Amino acid sequence: MDLKAELKEVIIRELKIEDVDPAQVTDDAPLFGEGLGLDSLDAVELVLILKKHYGIEIKDMTQAREAFASINALHDHILAHQKTS
């Protein structure tokens, strides 16, 4: 499974988003607001999800805003910041 598909599944499962199939989430749709419909509490959980699943830390609001823009942005952020073993 590629990282984008995995991200969609992890986000939907971990945030307990009902009635959304990961295949329905487009890579460039916003995660917050009109897109996936996440809110500020989801953002806090998303930070924890990234730490747990990918070893990524979001250090400030600017970084969070950029990383959480879409699945594409989150994918790129993970690849840029994930520690290689």
N, CA, C and O atoms as CSV, one atom per row, in Angstrom:
chain,resi,resn,atom,element,x,y,z
A,1,MET,N,N,0.854,-1.182,0.000
A,1,MET,CA,C,0.000,0.000,0.000
A,1,MET,C,C,0.895,1.239,0.000
A,1,MET,O,O,1.871,1.314,0.745
A,2,ASP,N,N,0.549,2.197,-0.839
A,2,ASP,CA,C,1.377,3.400,-0.868
A,2,ASP,C,C,1.043,4.307,0.318
A,2,ASP,O,O,-0.007,4.163,0.943
A,3,LEU,N,N,1.931,5.227,0.614
A,3,LEU,CA,C,1.816,6.074,1.794
A,3,LEU,C,C,0.529,6.900,1.791
A,3,LEU,O,O,-0.098,7.049,2.840
A,4,LYS,N,N,0.125,7.434,0.655
A,4,LYS,CA,C,-1.090,8.254,0.610
A,4,LYS,C,C,-2.313,7.428,0.990
A,4,LYS,O,O,-3.143,7.881,1.778
A,5,ALA,N,N,-2.432,6.242,0.446
A,5,ALA,CA,C,-3.571,5.364,0.785
A,5,ALA,C,C,-3.524,4.989,2.264
A,5,ALA,O,O,-4.551,4.955,2.941
A,6,GLU,N,N,-2.328,4.710,2.748
A,6,GLU,CA,C,-2.163,4.365,4.162
A,6,GLU,C,C,-2.572,5.528,5.055
A,6,GLU,O,O,-3.252,5.325,6.061
A,7,LEU,N,N,-2.168,6.743,4.701
A,7,LEU,CA,C,-2.531,7.929,5.476
A,7,LEU,C,C,-4.042,8.092,5.562
A,7,LEU,O,O,-4.582,8.376,6.632
A,8,LYS,N,N,-4.713,7.913,4.449
A,8,LYS,CA,C,-6.178,8.043,4.437
A,8,LYS,C,C,-6.806,7.034,5.389
A,8,LYS,O,O,-7.687,7.384,6.174
A,9,GLU,N,N,-6.361,5.796,5.323
A,9,GLU,CA,C,-6.917,4.758,6.185
A,9,GLU,C,C,-6.616,5.022,7.656
A,9,GLU,O,O,-7.492,4.874,8.508
A,10,VAL,N,N,-5.382,5.410,7.955
A,10,VAL,CA,C,-4.996,5.678,9.344
A,10,VAL,C,C,-5.792,6.854,9.898
A,10,VAL,O,O,-6.297,6.776,11.018
A,11,ILE,N,N,-5.911,7.920,9.154
A,11,ILE,CA,C,-6.643,9.106,9.620
A,11,ILE,C,C,-8.103,8.754,9.885
A,11,ILE,O,O,-8.643,9.096,10.937
A,12,ILE,N,N,-8.731,8.085,8.955
A,12,ILE,CA,C,-10.152,7.744,9.108
A,12,ILE,C,C,-10.362,6.786,10.287
A,12,ILE,O,O,-11.309,6.942,11.058
A,13,ARG,N,N,-9.482,5.805,10.419
A,13,ARG,CA,C,-9.609,4.831,11.509
A,13,ARG,C,C,-9.320,5.479,12.860
A,13,ARG,O,O,-10.114,5.353,13.792
A,14,GLU,N,N,-8.191,6.170,12.968
A,14,GLU,CA,C,-7.766,6.729,14.258
A,14,GLU,C,C,-8.669,7.871,14.733
A,14,GLU,O,O,-8.890,8.031,15.933
A,15,LEU,N,N,-9.187,8.662,13.795
A,15,LEU,CA,C,-10.067,9.766,14.179
A,15,LEU,C,C,-11.527,9.337,14.224
A,15,LEU,O,O,-12.414,10.143,14.507
A,16,LYS,N,N,-11.767,8.059,13.942
A,16,LYS,CA,C,-13.117,7.491,13.987
A,16,LYS,C,C,-14.105,8.289,13.137
A,16,LYS,O,O,-15.197,8.637,13.584
A,17,ILE,N,N,-13.693,8.568,11.904
A,17,ILE,CA,C,-14.549,9.300,10.972
A,17,ILE,C,C,-15.495,8.299,10.333
A,17,ILE,O,O,-15.062,7.357,9.670
A,18,GLU,N,N,-16.774,8.506,10.533
A,18,GLU,CA,C,-17.781,7.583,10.026
A,18,GLU,C,C,-18.261,8.018,8.646
A,18,GLU,O,O,-18.190,9.192,8.283
A,19,ASP,N,N,-18.745,7.054,7.899
A,19,ASP,CA,C,-19.353,7.290,6.586
A,19,ASP,C,C,-18.390,7.874,5.557
A,19,ASP,O,O,-18.825,8.526,4.607
A,20,VAL,N,N,-17.086,7.651,5.733
A,20,VAL,CA,C,-16.112,8.102,4.744
A,20,VAL,C,C,-15.240,6.908,4.371
A,20,VAL,O,O,-14.609,6.289,5.227
A,21,ASP,N,N,-15.218,6.601,3.098
A,21,ASP,CA,C,-14.370,5.541,2.567
A,21,ASP,C,C,-13.042,6.184,2.192
A,21,ASP,O,O,-13.034,7.219,1.525
A,22,PRO,N,N,-11.914,5.597,2.604
A,22,PRO,CA,C,-10.622,6.189,2.255
A,22,PRO,C,C,-10.471,6.443,0.752
A,22,PRO,O,O,-9.803,7.396,0.351
A,23,ALA,N,N,-11.081,5.608,-0.070
A,23,ALA,CA,C,-10.988,5.779,-1.525
A,23,ALA,C,C,-11.700,7.046,-1.997
A,23,ALA,O,O,-11.416,7.546,-3.085
A,24,GLN,N,N,-12.616,7.564,-1.189
A,24,GLN,CA,C,-13.344,8.783,-1.548
A,24,GLN,C,C,-12.537,10.055,-1.302
A,24,GLN,O,O,-12.855,11.112,-1.846
A,25,VAL,N,N,-11.506,9.950,-0.491
A,25,VAL,CA,C,-10.704,11.119,-0.119
A,25,VAL,C,C,-9.700,11.386,-1.229
A,25,VAL,O,O,-8.850,10.545,-1.520
A,26,THR,N,N,-9.798,12.559,-1.847
A,26,THR,CA,C,-8.849,12.903,-2.907
A,26,THR,C,C,-7.568,13.442,-2.279
A,26,THR,O,O,-7.584,14.036,-1.201
A,27,ASP,N,N,-6.472,13.222,-2.974
A,27,ASP,CA,C,-5.159,13.588,-2.440
A,27,ASP,C,C,-4.979,15.079,-2.219
A,27,ASP,O,O,-4.211,15.487,-1.348
A,28,ASP,N,N,-5.680,15.905,-2.999
A,28,ASP,CA,C,-5.492,17.352,-2.879
A,28,ASP,C,C,-6.632,18.058,-2.145
A,28,ASP,O,O,-6.625,19.284,-2.035
A,29,ALA,N,N,-7.602,17.308,-1.646
A,29,ALA,CA,C,-8.708,17.909,-0.892
A,29,ALA,C,C,-8.204,18.377,0.471
A,29,ALA,O,O,-7.359,17.717,1.075
A,30,PRO,N,N,-8.711,19.502,0.957
A,30,PRO,CA,C,-8.307,19.971,2.284
A,30,PRO,C,C,-8.709,18.970,3.363
A,30,PRO,O,O,-9.773,18.357,3.276
A,31,LEU,N,N,-7.875,18.803,4.365
A,31,LEU,CA,C,-8.224,17.915,5.473
A,31,LEU,C,C,-9.203,18.591,6.424
A,31,LEU,O,O,-10.001,17.917,7.075
A,32,PHE,N,N,-9.148,19.913,6.508
A,32,PHE,CA,C,-10.003,20.668,7.418
A,32,PHE,C,C,-11.058,21.436,6.634
A,32,PHE,O,O,-10.885,21.722,5.450
A,33,GLY,N,N,-12.154,21.766,7.314
A,33,GLY,CA,C,-13.208,22.537,6.665
A,33,GLY,C,C,-13.972,21.711,5.652
A,33,GLY,O,O,-14.440,20.614,5.957
A,34,GLU,N,N,-14.096,22.234,4.459
A,34,GLU,CA,C,-14.931,21.621,3.423
A,34,GLU,C,C,-14.434,20.263,2.937
A,34,GLU,O,O,-15.225,19.471,2.426
A,35,GLY,N,N,-13.168,19.983,3.083
A,35,GLY,CA,C,-12.627,18.717,2.595
A,35,GLY,C,C,-13.074,17.548,3.455
A,35,GLY,O,O,-14.237,17.149,3.408
A,36,LEU,N,N,-12.171,17.006,4.228
A,36,LEU,CA,C,-12.463,15.858,5.087
A,36,LEU,C,C,-13.268,16.276,6.318
A,36,LEU,O,O,-13.875,15.436,6.983
A,37,GLY,N,N,-13.271,17.563,6.615
A,37,GLY,CA,C,-14.104,18.077,7.701
A,37,GLY,C,C,-13.475,18.000,9.083
A,37,GLY,O,O,-14.191,18.026,10.084
A,38,LEU,N,N,-12.154,17.907,9.159
A,38,LEU,CA,C,-11.498,17.860,10.457
A,38,LEU,C,C,-11.581,19.219,11.143
A,38,LEU,O,O,-11.754,20.251,10.495
A,39,ASP,N,N,-11.452,19.196,12.477
A,39,ASP,CA,C,-11.479,20.442,13.244
A,39,ASP,C,C,-10.227,20.546,14.116
A,39,ASP,O,O,-9.318,19.724,14.001
A,40,SER,N,N,-10.182,21.543,14.977
A,40,SER,CA,C,-8.971,21.789,15.775
A,40,SER,C,C,-8.655,20.646,16.737
A,40,SER,O,O,-7.482,20.367,16.984
A,41,LEU,N,N,-9.654,19.991,17.275
A,41,LEU,CA,C,-9.392,18.836,18.143
A,41,LEU,C,C,-8.796,17.684,17.339
A,41,LEU,O,O,-7.933,16.957,17.829
A,42,ASP,N,N,-9.260,17.524,16.107
A,42,ASP,CA,C,-8.687,16.506,15.231
A,42,ASP,C,C,-7.223,16.817,14.927
A,42,ASP,O,O,-6.412,15.904,14.773
A,43,ALA,N,N,-6.886,18.095,14.841
A,43,ALA,CA,C,-5.496,18.488,14.558
A,43,ALA,C,C,-4.575,18.010,15.672
A,43,ALA,O,O,-3.476,17.522,15.409
A,44,VAL,N,N,-5.023,18.149,16.914
A,44,VAL,CA,C,-4.223,17.688,18.049
A,44,VAL,C,C,-4.028,16.175,17.951
A,44,VAL,O,O,-2.919,15.677,18.138
A,45,GLU,N,N,-5.095,15.453,17.661
A,45,GLU,CA,C,-5.000,14.004,17.522
A,45,GLU,C,C,-4.117,13.619,16.346
A,45,GLU,O,O,-3.375,12.639,16.413
A,46,LEU,N,N,-4.197,14.389,15.271
A,46,LEU,CA,C,-3.389,14.108,14.087
A,46,LEU,C,C,-1.896,14.243,14.391
A,46,LEU,O,O,-1.083,13.475,13.877
A,47,VAL,N,N,-1.543,15.206,15.216
A,47,VAL,CA,C,-0.148,15.353,15.646
A,47,VAL,C,C,0.304,14.079,16.364
A,47,VAL,O,O,1.407,13.587,16.127
A,48,LEU,N,N,-0.543,13.555,17.233
A,48,LEU,CA,C,-0.217,12.329,17.968
A,48,LEU,C,C,-0.148,11.118,17.041
A,48,LEU,O,O,0.702,10.246,17.220
A,49,ILE,N,N,-1.025,11.064,16.066
A,49,ILE,CA,C,-1.029,9.970,15.087
A,49,ILE,C,C,0.279,9.960,14.301
A,49,ILE,O,O,0.871,8.902,14.089
A,50,LEU,N,N,0.724,11.127,13.873
A,50,LEU,CA,C,1.973,11.212,13.111
A,50,LEU,C,C,3.160,10.752,13.949
A,50,LEU,O,O,4.057,10.077,13.444
A,51,LYS,N,N,3.165,11.114,15.209
A,51,LYS,CA,C,4.242,10.696,16.106
A,51,LYS,C,C,4.217,9.178,16.286
A,51,LYS,O,O,5.255,8.521,16.208
A,52,LYS,N,N,3.040,8.632,16.524
A,52,LYS,CA,C,2.873,7.206,16.781
A,52,LYS,C,C,3.206,6.338,15.566
A,52,LYS,O,O,3.934,5.352,15.682
A,53,HIS,N,N,2.672,6.707,14.405
A,53,HIS,CA,C,2.800,5.858,13.221
A,53,HIS,C,C,4.047,6.143,12.380
A,53,HIS,O,O,4.570,5.241,11.725
A,54,TYR,N,N,4.523,7.386,12.394
A,54,TYR,CA,C,5.589,7.755,11.469
A,54,TYR,C,C,6.804,8.395,12.140
A,54,TYR,O,O,7.778,8.724,11.462
A,55,GLY,N,N,6.761,8.574,13.453
A,55,GLY,CA,C,7.893,9.169,14.155
A,55,GLY,C,C,8.114,10.630,13.805
A,55,GLY,O,O,9.231,11.135,13.915
A,56,ILE,N,N,7.059,11.308,13.386
A,56,ILE,CA,C,7.140,12.713,12.953
A,56,ILE,C,C,6.594,13.621,14.048
A,56,ILE,O,O,5.547,13.342,14.632
A,57,GLU,N,N,7.303,14.700,14.320
A,57,GLU,CA,C,6.821,15.694,15.276
A,57,GLU,C,C,6.487,16.986,14.538
A,57,GLU,O,O,7.254,17.459,13.700
A,58,ILE,N,N,5.342,17.535,14.864
A,58,ILE,CA,C,4.944,18.844,14.341
A,58,ILE,C,C,5.324,19.844,15.415
A,58,ILE,O,O,4.838,19.763,16.543
A,59,LYS,N,N,6.193,20.788,15.071
A,59,LYS,CA,C,6.786,21.653,16.091
A,59,LYS,C,C,6.048,22.969,16.321
A,59,LYS,O,O,6.172,23.558,17.395
A,60,ASP,N,N,5.286,23.440,15.342
A,60,ASP,CA,C,4.588,24.707,15.535
A,60,ASP,C,C,3.387,24.796,14.595
A,60,ASP,O,O,3.189,23.949,13.723
A,61,MET,N,N,2.600,25.837,14.797
A,61,MET,CA,C,1.366,26.007,14.014
A,61,MET,C,C,1.635,26.220,12.533
A,61,MET,O,O,0.862,25.757,11.694
A,62,THR,N,N,2.712,26.907,12.200
A,62,THR,CA,C,3.038,27.132,10.795
A,62,THR,C,C,3.327,25.808,10.106
A,62,THR,O,O,2.833,25.549,9.008
A,63,GLN,N,N,4.120,24.979,10.748
A,63,GLN,CA,C,4.434,23.669,10.194
A,63,GLN,C,C,3.165,22.815,10.100
A,63,GLN,O,O,2.967,22.114,9.107
A,64,ALA,N,N,2.316,22.866,11.111
A,64,ALA,CA,C,1.070,22.101,11.106
A,64,ALA,C,C,0.167,22.556,9.960
A,64,ALA,O,O,-0.400,21.728,9.246
A,65,ARG,N,N,0.038,23.854,9.787
A,65,ARG,CA,C,-0.827,24.389,8.732
A,65,ARG,C,C,-0.378,23.903,7.356
A,65,ARG,O,O,-1.204,23.545,6.516
A,66,GLU,N,N,0.914,23.895,7.137
A,66,GLU,CA,C,1.457,23.428,5.856
A,66,GLU,C,C,1.272,21.921,5.693
A,66,GLU,O,O,0.819,21.463,4.643
A,67,ALA,N,N,1.614,21.156,6.713
A,67,ALA,CA,C,1.557,19.697,6.639
A,67,ALA,C,C,0.128,19.180,6.544
A,67,ALA,O,O,-0.124,18.177,5.875
A,68,PHE,N,N,-0.806,19.849,7.202
A,68,PHE,CA,C,-2.181,19.376,7.258
A,68,PHE,C,C,-3.065,19.961,6.165
A,68,PHE,O,O,-4.289,19.862,6.248
A,69,ALA,N,N,-2.479,20.558,5.158
A,69,ALA,CA,C,-3.266,21.161,4.077
A,69,ALA,C,C,-4.045,20.117,3.280
A,69,ALA,O,O,-5.185,20.358,2.881
A,70,SER,N,N,-3.431,18.964,3.051
A,70,SER,CA,C,-4.059,17.909,2.240
A,70,SER,C,C,-3.284,16.613,2.447
A,70,SER,O,O,-2.247,16.603,3.110
A,71,ILE,N,N,-3.782,15.538,1.885
A,71,ILE,CA,C,-3.043,14.266,1.925
A,71,ILE,C,C,-1.708,14.446,1.201
A,71,ILE,O,O,-0.682,13.955,1.671
A,72,ASN,N,N,-1.712,15.140,0.070
A,72,ASN,CA,C,-0.458,15.383,-0.661
A,72,ASN,C,C,0.562,16.099,0.219
A,72,ASN,O,O,1.729,15.709,0.266
A,73,ALA,N,N,0.123,17.145,0.916
A,73,ALA,CA,C,1.029,17.914,1.779
A,73,ALA,C,C,1.525,17.065,2.941
A,73,ALA,O,O,2.700,17.132,3.302
A,74,LEU,N,N,0.639,16.270,3.529
A,74,LEU,CA,C,1.029,15.415,4.641
A,74,LEU,C,C,2.017,14.348,4.183
A,74,LEU,O,O,2.988,14.056,4.880
A,75,HIS,N,N,1.774,13.780,3.035
A,75,HIS,CA,C,2.670,12.793,2.421
A,75,HIS,C,C,4.066,13.391,2.247
A,75,HIS,O,O,5.061,12.789,2.650
A,76,ASP,N,N,4.128,14.566,1.651
A,76,ASP,CA,C,5.415,15.219,1.404
A,76,ASP,C,C,6.127,15.567,2.715
A,76,ASP,O,O,7.348,15.442,2.817
A,77,HIS,N,N,5.358,16.003,3.713
A,77,HIS,CA,C,5.941,16.348,5.011
A,77,HIS,C,C,6.557,15.108,5.666
A,77,HIS,O,O,7.668,15.168,6.192
A,78,ILE,N,N,5.847,14.009,5.631
A,78,ILE,CA,C,6.364,12.771,6.228
A,78,ILE,C,C,7.647,12.342,5.530
A,78,ILE,O,O,8.631,12.011,6.190
A,79,LEU,N,N,7.644,12.344,4.210
A,79,LEU,CA,C,8.849,11.929,3.482
A,79,LEU,C,C,10.024,12.838,3.778
A,79,LEU,O,O,11.163,12.375,3.842
A,80,ALA,N,N,9.767,14.123,3.959
A,80,ALA,CA,C,10.850,15.081,4.214
A,80,ALA,C,C,11.387,14.998,5.641
A,80,ALA,O,O,12.545,15.337,5.885
A,81,HIS,N,N,10.557,14.548,6.589
A,81,HIS,CA,C,10.962,14.602,7.987
A,81,HIS,C,C,11.105,13.243,8.670
A,81,HIS,O,O,11.558,13.172,9.812
A,82,GLN,N,N,10.736,12.197,8.003
A,82,GLN,CA,C,10.842,10.879,8.632
A,82,GLN,C,C,12.306,10.477,8.777
A,82,GLN,O,O,13.104,10.619,7.851
A,83,LYS,N,N,12.628,9.983,9.936
A,83,LYS,CA,C,14.002,9.544,10.196
A,83,LYS,C,C,14.234,8.218,9.506
A,83,LYS,O,O,13.409,7.308,9.591
A,84,THR,N,N,15.340,8.113,8.837
A,84,THR,CA,C,15.678,6.862,8.181
A,84,THR,C,C,16.356,5.937,9.195
A,84,THR,O,O,17.155,6.374,10.024
A,85,SER,N,N,16.026,4.685,9.109
A,85,SER,CA,C,16.580,3.720,10.071
A,85,SER,C,C,17.965,3.287,9.667
A,85,SER,O,O,18.585,2.479,10.357
